[in-house]
Amino acid sequence: MLQRACVTYNSSLATYFLWNISSRLGHYRTEVLAKELIEVPIPLSIPPIPAPNSAQNIDDAVRQAFDLTVADWSLIEDFLNIHFPTSCGKHPDQPVF
């Protein structure tokens, strides 16, 4: 359970999910409350990750664990590359991830 939670919390999906439910993420004091953090869905299983230090490998494993489609993941990537940097005061041409 702990490994699945750690992998999920370090994924782009968790950032996207928390942005949508958090009362503080993206504001002056960017933080997530514990009660919001436990709302992040944890998959029942995670496929083996060849190199867990790679963000791409973590995202691939989470995408596979939740059986997300290309369209689903495109929404998450668009959010992280366009909306999220803009709300953090960065230019959209400078991807965060």
N, C-alpha and C positions, 0 to 999 in steps of 0.2 A: 504494500500500500504506500509506504513512504517513497519508494523509488518512482512509482507512478505519479504521485503528487509532485515530487521534485521536478520530474520531466515536464509535467503539464504546467507548473508554475513558471518554468523557464521558457515557455513557448510563446509564439506570437498570438496564439489563440487566447491565452490567459490575459495578455495585454488588451486585446480587443474586447474580451468578455468583461474585464474589470472596468474598462472605459465606459461601457454601456450600463453598468450597474452601480458604479462607485459614486458617492456623493462628493468626493474630494479629488479624484484623479483628474488632472488637467486644469486645476485651479491654482491659486497662489501657493498653497501648501499642498504639493503633490504627494499624497500618501494614500494608502489603502487601509481601511479599517479591518480588523481581524474578522468581524462579522461578515464583511464583504468577501474577504479572501476565502473563507470556507464555503462560499457559494460557487466557486469555480468548479465546474464538473470534472471529476476524475474518472478516466476510463477504467473498465474492468480489467483490461490487459493492455500492455504496451509491447510492440514488437521490439526485438533486440536492436540496440543502437550501436553502430560500429564505432563511432567516436562521439561520446556524449559532450565533448567540449565544443562541438560544432553546432551553431544555432540552426543551420540548415538540416542537419541530421535530427535534431530534437524536433523541429517543426515537421519534418517528414514522418517521424514516428507518431506524433500526436495527430497529424492529419489522417494517417492510416488507422490509428486506434479509434478515432471517432467516425471513420468512413466518410470524410468530407469530400465533396465533389470539387472539381476544378472551379466551378462558379462560386462555391462557398469560400474557397481559399482566396479567390480573386478579390472578394469583398474585404477579407481581412488584410491582404497585402495592400490594396488601395487605401484602406484606412491608415495603415501603418506608414505608408510612404507619402501620402498626401495630406490627410486631415490631421493626424497626430502631430507631425512636425510643425504644421502651421499653428496649431493650438499651443504648442510649446515655444513659439516665437522663432522657429527656424523656417527657412525657405524650403518649399516642396522639392526643389531640385537636389537637396541634400538629404538622401534617405537616412532615417534613423537606424534601420535594420538592414 
